[in-house]
Amino acid sequence: MATNAPTRLYSYFRSSCSYRVRIALGLKGVPFEIVPVHLLKDGGQQHADGYRAKNPMEQVPLLEIEHEPGVVVQLTQSVAILEYLEERFPKPALLPGCAYLRARVRKCVEIVNSGIQPLQNLATMAEVKRLGGDAVAFARQANERGLDALEAEAVDAGGKYMIGDEPTLADVCLVPQLYSARRFKADMARYPRLVEIDARLAEMEGFAQAHPDRQPDSE
Ligand SMILES: N[C@@H](CCC(=O)N[C@@H](CS)C(=O)NCC(=O)O)C(=O)O
């Protein structure tokens, strides 16, 4: 489905939530421009008035897309964006046809989206530090706990990818989370199945082009 107005993703190269959306756009073949929002420079560009007006949560990603001819909309919350893209651009499908498998995919998405990422977010880590805690150890532990659950799920599901033999939203969320886990020096030896799936996904262009190192704002 071609759009006239450019699709723009407000993104930070290292942001795992932005990375999820970059993967989905790439897999679905939706051309887009990156609008970099640096989460550290200038005290965090996500806190600037202009950006806060677009997203009061002061977070990336934000997707600007022509929803219908002449109507450009702005969407935030990566999982809502992923679901929107899935409905709007159904091919290739990133949710399985079976309700049970869809629930399993969404379970993995939630483990990442609400069980891991919010605990390692910049604002959370700053607060842990302010309270005198070890923010990196806190983030590492959150990653390891969630990845333990995902490893068990992947082994149980027994497919080539996280759930089944085709990439799904579970993989779209897994890959950026593993990138973050490695940054926090999580013990990756605990996750042989996830590491194997990650390597397989890395060979797909939709995943490869979304990697933080390949972004225009990469440092
Ligand atoms: N639930 C949101 C979370 C977004 C989020 O936490 N974004 C992070 C980057 S991955 C962010 O912008 N952090 C900025 C901050 O904490 O100041 C989503 O899925 O989009």
The ligand as a Tripos MOL2 file, in Angstrom:
@<TRIPOS>MOLECULE
LIG
   20    19     1     0     0
SMALL
NO_CHARGES

@<TRIPOS>ATOM
      1 N1          6.4140    1.2700   26.1470 N.3       1 LIG1
      2 C1          7.1600    2.1680   25.3370 C.3       1 LIG1
      3 C2          8.5110    2.3920   25.9760 C.3       1 LIG1
      4 C3          9.3290    3.3930   25.2230 C.3       1 LIG1
      5 C4         10.6790    3.6100   25.8790 C.2       1 LIG1
      6 O1         10.8960    3.2860   27.0450 O.2       1 LIG1
      7 N2         11.6020    4.1750   25.0990 N.am      1 LIG1
      8 C5         12.9250    4.4210   25.6190 C.3       1 LIG1
      9 C6         13.9610    3.9570   24.6300 C.3       1 LIG1
     10 S1         13.8330    2.2180   24.3140 S.3       1 LIG1
     11 C7         13.0840    5.9080   25.8480 C.2       1 LIG1
     12 O2         12.6870    6.7100   25.0200 O.2       1 LIG1
     13 N3         13.6850    6.2970   26.9830 N.am      1 LIG1
     14 C8         13.9130    7.6620   27.2840 C.3       1 LIG1
     15 C9         14.0000    7.9530   28.7530 C.2       1 LIG1
     16 O3         13.8930    7.0370   29.5770 O.co2     1 LIG1
     17 O4         14.2090    9.1250   29.0590 O.co2     1 LIG1
     18 C10         7.2780    1.6300   23.9270 C.2       1 LIG1
     19 O5          7.1930    0.4100   23.7690 O.co2     1 LIG1
     20 O6          7.3920    2.4010   22.9610 O.co2     1 LIG1
@<TRIPOS>BOND
     1     1     2 1
     2     2     3 1
     3     2    18 1
     4     3     4 1
     5     4     5 1
     6     5     6 2
     7     5     7 1
     8     7     8 1
     9     8     9 1
    10     8    11 1
    11     9    10 1
    12    11    12 2
    13    11    13 1
    14    13    14 1
    15    14    15 1
    16    15    16 2
    17    15    17 1
    18    18    19 2
    19    18    20 1
@<TRIPOS>SUBSTRUCTURE
     1 LIG1         1 GROUP 0 **** ****
